Amino acid sequence: MKAIVQDRYGPADVLRLADIEIPTPGDGQVLVQVRAAGVDPGVWHLMTGLPYLVRLGYGLRRPRVRVRGMDLAGVVTAVGAGVTGFTPGDEVFGTGAGSFAEYAVASAGRLAPKPATLSFEQAAAVPVSGQTALTAVRDAAWIRPGDRVLVIGAGGGVGSYAVQLARAAGAHVTGLCGPTKLDLVRGLGAHEVVDYTRADLPDHRYDAVIDTAGNRPLSRLRRVLAATGVLLLVGGEARGGRWMWGFDRQLRALALSPFVKQRLVPLVSKESTANLAALAGLVEAGELTPVVDRVWPLADVPDAIRALHGGHASGKAVIAI
């Protein structure tokens, strides 16, 4: 099969299109013929090995898994022992290992039937970002009708879902984004849209702040948070030391949170069939729409990652395979 592989950490230049063996599903795993794969910031971190802490889990000197990509949508071609929920021919979406390839292996517990109303490209834009936003809105912030919610980075992958999910939960949603994404965020259901080039943060107090941009100090974010509000930190994209790369903000939030009334929560996405099914239900009910910025061919994965890291994408970039 054809796949995008890397043999060392580095910029997008380390990625190359190659012919490799089709993987074999193990116990509890499913082999998927990938029709489309999403591009998210996690791919950039695994490609570069930054921050260095990433390498503790994925290979100190070189990546243990050569093929990049996590989001996927495609067709089941084989199942491993113990898999009962899927059969060959099923159309699925979810997360797997090495989705920038013609075939990828995924845990059955991280796949779900693809919503019939979505194309493969649209479905591939949902799993990582959609589940991250769902974890934020439903499980961490406990957003209720009438809450005031600020989404920072509202035009990006996670942000575009967070706006829609908070609106569906009955919240009053403010979206903070760049000037080229104002209409997009407004169309996703935000009650108010703020251009961050004109105002760093709105002058209001919010019950929940979902920060997907990752570069504002905790002290500044806490000033727009209600006295008992919750701050959700999604990722860490602040430029800085290679060991932490902005993720030190997560550690400082954990250390400070027990001593203040506000909850400061470094967000960890929960990936599961149940969460994917919940997102699929919202899609089919018309309450959630994937935002696909651009569809790239497999050979152009390096360019897609460069565009994403440059902050140019609205919603998600997707690879068609």
Beta strands, then each sheet from edge to edge (+ up, - down):
strand 1: 2-5
strand 2: 16-19
strand 3: 29-39
strand 4: 71-79
strand 5: 91-95
strand 6: 103-107
strand 7: 111-113
strand 8: 148-152
strand 9: 172-177
strand 10: 192-195
strand 11: 206-211
strand 12: 225-233
strand 13: 263-266
strand 14: 292-297
strand 15: 316-320
sheet 1: 1+ 2-
sheet 2: 6+ 3- 4+ 5- 7+
sheet 3: 6+ 3- 15+ 14+
sheet 4: 10+ 9+ 8+ 11+ 12+ 13+
end
